[in-house]
Amino acid sequence: MEYGKTETDKPENPPIDLRVVPTARGDLIISLAFGPNTYKANVEQMQGNYSHNSRNLGSHPKFTFNPATTFQSLDEIAYDFENDAKPKIFDPRWLQAGTIVRTPEGVFTNTQETNDAELRKMLAKVKKVNGIYLINDKIAYVPYKSFTRGVQEADDFVEGGLARALEHSKGKRAENLAKILKSYNRGVKVWGFEPTDKPVSMVVSLGSGGGADSDGLGVGGYGWSGSDGGFAFGVPDFVAEGSGAEKIIIYSTRPK
């Protein structure tokens, strides 16, 4: 035995904090915000190798992140929005909530598929749920006629098709966005969701400064993957393997 100072082995991959958020779908394990950078750069950073070790989560010496879906992003930021996400993400920058594809007739969420034939296959035999199409447990489709563009009241927005598609909600309201909008005195401004000549992959972004004046929520569908600086979230790839999220008691603050 060697006597004297004993050093703990350093992890092979950079350690990273994780956050656990209670949601209607169950507890969500998610990263702190990556950024501020372009969505493309944030996703590239997610795809590096990381490590995490805690009493309840156990040891994960090597894992990477998958970009959060729009509804996972909204689950995350709705938790303590007024004191956390609003001052640290929404007021100074933008939340890059996830990918969308704008088409001549409507908007697909959480996909980058731009082949028109493949998109039409997705809609085959899918039934409409309160005006939107929930294609699977990730992708939704919303016709333009099911939501209003431009400045609108909070209730009109959360009951519209776009908000419910972003939340992947079967209900008649987008509850996380309704919770978020309690922190704004004015309404919502929806822009960048005009019909396109052909399917185009974009990034949907949310931030302060929309609505009837500067104290409203802005929801933009104009973002390119390589433009505009903002924050994005990632979900650890080990979550899909079954992580026992309900046992985790790790809560971390956002970067300044």
LINKATA-V293618 format. One record per pair of residues at least 12 apart in sequence whose C-alpha atoms are under 6 Angstrom apart, sorted by sequence separation. I is the first residue (numbers start at 0). J is the second residue. D is the distance in Angstrom with one decimal. If there is no record, write none. Layout:
BEGIN
I	J	D
I	J	D
END
This chain:
BEGIN
17	29	5.9
18	30	5.9
49	61	5.4
205	217	5.5
17	30	4.9
48	61	5.9
49	62	5.4
146	159	4.8
158	171	5.9
205	218	4.7
48	62	5.5
146	160	5.1
158	172	4.6
204	218	5.9
48	63	5.1
145	160	5.0
146	161	5.9
157	172	5.4
204	219	5.2
47	63	5.9
157	173	5.0
203	219	5.7
46	63	5.4
203	220	4.6
46	64	5.8
45	64	5.1
202	222	4.8
188	209	4.9
201	222	5.5
202	223	5.9
187	209	5.8
188	210	4.4
201	223	5.3
187	210	4.0
72	96	5.5
186	210	4.6
139	164	5.7
185	210	5.9
69	96	4.9
69	97	4.8
187	215	5.6
191	219	5.4
192	220	5.3
68	97	5.5
109	138	5.3
185	214	5.7
186	215	5.3
187	216	4.8
188	217	4.9
189	218	4.9
190	219	5.1
191	220	4.5
108	138	5.4
184	214	5.9
185	215	4.8
187	217	5.8
189	219	6.0
191	221	4.5
108	139	5.3
183	214	5.8
107	139	5.6
183	215	5.4
107	140	4.4
153	186	5.0
106	140	5.6
152	186	4.6
14	49	5.7
106	141	5.3
151	186	5.6
13	49	5.0
14	50	4.6
15	51	5.9
105	141	5.6
151	187	5.4
12	49	5.0
13	50	5.8
14	51	5.4
105	142	4.1
150	187	5.6
12	50	5.5
104	142	5.9
105	143	4.8
150	188	4.2
149	188	5.1
149	189	4.9
68	109	5.9
148	189	5.0
149	190	5.9
150	210	5.4
113	198	5.1
111	200	5.5
103	194	4.6
102	194	6.0
103	195	4.8
102	195	5.3
103	196	5.7
70	165	5.8
102	197	5.7
69	165	5.5
70	166	4.3
102	198	4.3
101	198	5.5
77	175	5.7
101	199	5.3
100	199	5.3
100	200	4.4
81	182	6.0
99	200	5.9
100	201	5.9
77	179	5.9
99	201	5.3
98	201	5.8
99	202	5.8
98	202	4.5
97	202	5.7
97	203	5.8
96	203	5.8
96	204	5.7
95	204	4.7
94	204	5.4
94	205	5.2
93	205	5.6
93	206	4.8
89	206	4.4
90	207	5.2
89	207	5.3
94	229	5.8
95	230	5.7
93	229	4.7
94	230	5.1
95	231	5.1
92	229	5.5
67	232	5.5
67	233	4.9
66	233	4.5
67	234	5.7
65	233	5.3
64	233	5.2
65	234	5.2
64	234	5.2
64	235	4.4
63	235	5.9
64	236	5.4
63	236	5.8
39	224	5.1
38	224	5.1
39	225	5.4
37	225	5.4
37	226	5.5
37	227	5.5
37	228	4.7
56	247	6.0
36	228	4.3
55	247	5.5
35	228	5.5
36	229	5.3
35	229	4.6
35	230	5.1
34	230	4.7
33	230	5.5
32	230	5.7
33	231	5.3
32	231	5.5
32	232	5.2
30	232	5.8
30	233	5.3
29	233	5.9
29	234	4.7
26	244	5.9
26	245	6.0
31	253	6.0
18	250	5.1
18	251	5.7
END
